[in-house]
Amino acid sequence: MRERYQWDVKAEWLVFLPGLVSGLHLTVRALTEAAEAVVIPNPIYPPFRAAARSAGRPQRLAPMRIADGRWCVDFAAAERCSALCTAVFLYFKRGRSQK
């Protein structure tokens, strides 16, 4: 993490899970209370929305944008979605697909 992202991560901060989907469900339940919204980019891999739905959390969909022929998170849109509520933003970036 240090070499690639310049992050100093302590070993005790890491939690290993069997996969992304279980991590999404755990994250939503661990970081939100029942009335708190989850901000989710849209379109996105369906389990992101399923994690919020199964936990009974309201969803705020933040529209993504296309840049250089690729879908990119519009962080300004995500911020607008979360401005009027307490929210957690679910986002996953794979590799170097976003600039």
N, C-alpha and C positions, 0 to 999 in steps of 0.2 A: 504494500500500500504506500509505503514511503517513496519507493522509486517511481511508481507510476503516477500517483496522485499527490505526493508531498504531504501525506497524512501520517501522523504518528499515532498508531493504534496500539493500545495495550491488549495483550492476550486475554485478559479477564473481561474485556468489553465484547468479545466475540461470542456469538451463540450459533452453533451449527445446527441446521435443520435439514430434514430430508428433501426439501424442495421449495420452490418459489411459492406455490399455492398455500402450503401450510404456514409459511412465513408471512404471507399476506393476512391470513386469518388471525394469526398470533399478534401481528402488529396492530391491527384494528382493535382487537379486544384489549391489548395492553396499553395503548396510548389514547384511547377515547372512552368517554362516559356515554351512557345511553343516548343523551340528547345532542351529542357533539357530531358535527357533520364530517364527512370524509370527502375531500376534494380529489377528484379523479380526472386525469386527462381523457379526452374523448376524440377519436376512437382509441380503444385500448383492449388488451387481452382480457376476455370476459371474466376470468377469476378475480380481477381487481374489483369489479362491481359486485361480484358474488360474495366476496369477503365482507364488504360493508353491509350488504343486504342480509346475510346470514347472522350478522351481529346486531341487526336492527338499527343500524346507524343511517341517518339521512345522507344522501349523496348529493354533491354539487359537482356537476360535470363541467369541466373547463375545456373549451374547444381547443384542439391543437391547430397548428398552422403548417402549411407546406412551404419548405425552404429548400432550394436546390434539389427539388424533386423528392424530398423526404419529409415525412411527418416529424414535426418538432414540437416540443412542449412550449406553449405560450405562457411563460411565467407571469406575465402581466394579467392574462385572463385568469390564471389560477389565483392570483392575489385578489382580483376583483370578486371571485367566487367565495373567497374566505373572509372578505372584509366585514361582513355583517354577522359572522358567527365564529364560534370556536371550532377550529377544524384541524384535521390532519391531512397532509397532502401525500397521496400514494403515487410513487413514480419509480420506474425501473429503467435504467439506462444500460443497454447491452453494448459492450465493446465501445467502439468509437463512432457509432452511427449518428450522433448528433453533434453539431458544431456550436 
